[in-house]
Amino acid sequence: MQFCSMDPKFERQFVKKLEARKEKNTFRQLPKENDRIDFSSNDYLGFATDGLLEHSFLAKEKFSGATASRLISGNSKLHESVEQMIADYHHANTGLLFNSGYDANVGVLGCIAQKGDTILYDELCHASILDGLKMSLANSTPFIHNDLKDLEKNIENSKGNIFIVTEGIFSMDGDTSPLMEMVGLSKKYKAAIIIDEAHSTGILGKQGKGWVCELGLEDEILVRVHTFGKAMGCHGAIVLGSQALRDYLINYARSFIFTTALPPHSVSYIAKAYEMLRKTNRIELLKQNIIAFKASLNDHVREMILPSPSPIQSLLIKGAGKTRLIAKKIQEKGFDVKPIVSPTVALGKERIRICIHAFNSPAEVASLAESINELLEDER
Ligand SMILES: Cc1ncc(COP(=O)(O)O)c(C=O)c1O
């Protein structure tokens, strides 16, 4: 049955664009639920799939929704106390919750710099950062991934106040940023650093406090974004920084101001996740699995894996068709890995993104590595 009486020219336009993607093997489709062993989710510590589920929020929370934005009727003692608890956990002065990491990045990047300022961002920064930059009045320029020389060259050519944007662990390559050296540059040129800790939250630093805390750089960073949809196993994000930063975002970050606040059960889940993180031994189990996975790969495959100390291990294949084909073959062996192709990554950087978890058994990790070794031997 056709409910839409709109001019079919719009449908034709959609179809035409989609056909072009299909031709290039870059058509995105929602994957079906499956029973394969999870080597693709960002649930690095397994908080999303167990642990947090024991937290029966329904019995405790009075409201199912926050009722409005924080500035109208959505603010609560719960929101504020959890914000301060998280700020304390990461050795920051204050925190402001956002509904997602996407919202946090769009909100921060959209308003932090003024007209005439410059934002320099790592070329591999996440799409949410790029979308925030589109809202900014400042000039923005990418620098070569983790390249301090290119960063410095760009700083020297910059005007106004300078903001440098990077990540703790990069979402697609899995490597860390050279933050210590970047802080050196930020001091030399009086620039400010903004860091997205989406993938380093719960993974790096003592008790998962993140990359900034691991390096002891808490006092050197203007803005830290931690997100809760990955290792923390729930949803939402927080921006950490000074009291002035928090007040500024409450006044200017549009993705904070113009949206219904996180519901109490979400905030309560976040608090529970931090309680778990304080005591968990899963970070250690995860590290062991990462080491074991890399050790089980043969030399040929190891050369194809991007250097990464983190749970994100990317097997660079190149070519959308071939990447999808090899991912399918690994999936057929019972492992849920995902092909990542353009435009999510640059053309020629197509890869299979493998996420190692604390809950993957040593046998599963070894068996995945063995399957990859075998499959890529056939491809040689
Ligand atoms: C580096 C990075 N930042 C931000 C986000 C967005 O976070 P969220 O999923 O909470 O919106 C992601 C999610 O993929 C990410 O990888």
The ligand as an SDF file (V2000), in Angstrom:
LIG
                    3D

 16 16  0  0  0  0  0  0  0  0999 V2000
   35.4390    9.2810   18.9420 C   0  0  0  0  0  0  0  0  0  0  0  0
   33.9590    9.3440   19.1120 C   0  0  0  0  0  0  0  0  0  0  0  0
   33.4090   10.4610   19.6270 N   0  0  0  0  0  0  0  0  0  0  0  0
   32.0850   10.5680   19.8080 C   0  0  0  0  0  0  0  0  0  0  0  0
   31.2320    9.5420   19.4850 C   0  0  0  0  0  0  0  0  0  0  0  0
   29.7790    9.7090   19.6830 C   0  0  0  0  0  0  0  0  0  0  0  0
   29.4150    9.1630   20.9080 O   0  0  0  0  0  0  0  0  0  0  0  0
   27.9230    8.6580   21.1530 P   0  0  0  0  0  0  0  0  0  0  0  0
   27.8340    7.3070   20.5600 O   0  0  0  0  0  0  0  0  0  0  0  0
   27.7810    8.6890   22.6410 O   0  0  0  0  0  0  0  0  0  0  0  0
   27.0320    9.6330   20.4840 O   0  0  0  0  0  0  0  0  0  0  0  0
   31.7530    8.3560   18.9630 C   0  0  0  0  0  0  0  0  0  0  0  0
   30.8280    7.2470   18.6130 C   0  0  0  0  0  0  0  0  0  0  0  0
   31.0330    6.4530   17.7710 O   0  0  0  0  0  0  0  0  0  0  0  0
   33.1510    8.2520   18.7690 C   0  0  0  0  0  0  0  0  0  0  0  0
   33.6890    7.1410   18.2530 O   0  0  0  0  0  0  0  0  0  0  0  0
  1  2  1  0
  2  3  1  0
  2 15  2  0
  3  4  2  0
  4  5  1  0
  5  6  1  0
  5 12  2  0
  6  7  1  0
  7  8  1  0
  8  9  2  0
  8 10  1  0
  8 11  1  0
 12 13  1  0
 12 15  1  0
 13 14  2  0
 15 16  1  0
M  END
$$$$
